[in-house]
């Protein structure tokens, strides 16, 4: 005959089960799907929505444990997708198109910037750049091999200008040639570096202006969210949940009412930028992420992607068409 379980032993068992269930419920990350998201560059105002989606739990509410990994010159999100080191990433359109030309299978999930932040800064009191032809005879900085070189050559071609009508100067991260006016037209990211350089010149009594390629007909697509075809085929629901959470995070991050919380989230990674400067950077970023309130955050501008591909074909940066339009996920995730 089996011994009966005493009331004390039964009570202890019940408490143990309750405690165990409580511990499991207290750590919901255990039940969440882990994915990695590789950014294109270091975390700053340009990645505000990415870190805000993480900080405010947008990913978590979709059942995802997302590792947001900063990018940089030694990081290649497309390469990490290929190797399986990341499931999602950020890449510029020229990176995506080059990868497609080499046989990569990349899907574009969302376009973060509707206006490319890559512009050229110059001293407004020295001259004015209201037309592409105003570049004639001037020294213009470009990063050879970078998308700013591609954009500048496309601008000159669209205006029917020969490239020997301007002096293209190779630039890097040292702004000394710009400050010393050796290279007076300098490529910057308008929403980040542009603010810092503007302040530097303003402290010396100099005014600046910006030359925006999109105002002259060249709509070269900037940062977009990407994944692999394999990820899309094998884990479509994960792709949908990630995209939905990320874009919700970006939408919230771009709301002026959330600016303080956004600055705090970004400042955890970007400790070199003051809150005042970051606030101004966010103001410019908002206008580039959603210039038209009627267009949703993350909208993929298929026409601009096609133009970007055509520019690269004309400059022989790729051997031929890659039909990038077929790689754009222009509908909402399930």
PyMOL commands that set and color helices and strands:
alter all, ss='L'
color gray80, all
select helices_A, chain A and resi 7-26+28-31+45-55+58-61+77-83+93-101+132-135+147-158+163-165+176-179+193-202+213-216+229-234+236-253+256-267+275-289+302-314+324-327
alter helices_A, ss='H'
color red, helices_A
select strands_A, chain A and resi 33-38+64-69+88-92+106-111+118-123+139-142+167-170+186-189+208-211+223-228
alter strands_A, ss='S'
color yellow, strands_A
deselect
rebuild
show_as cartoon
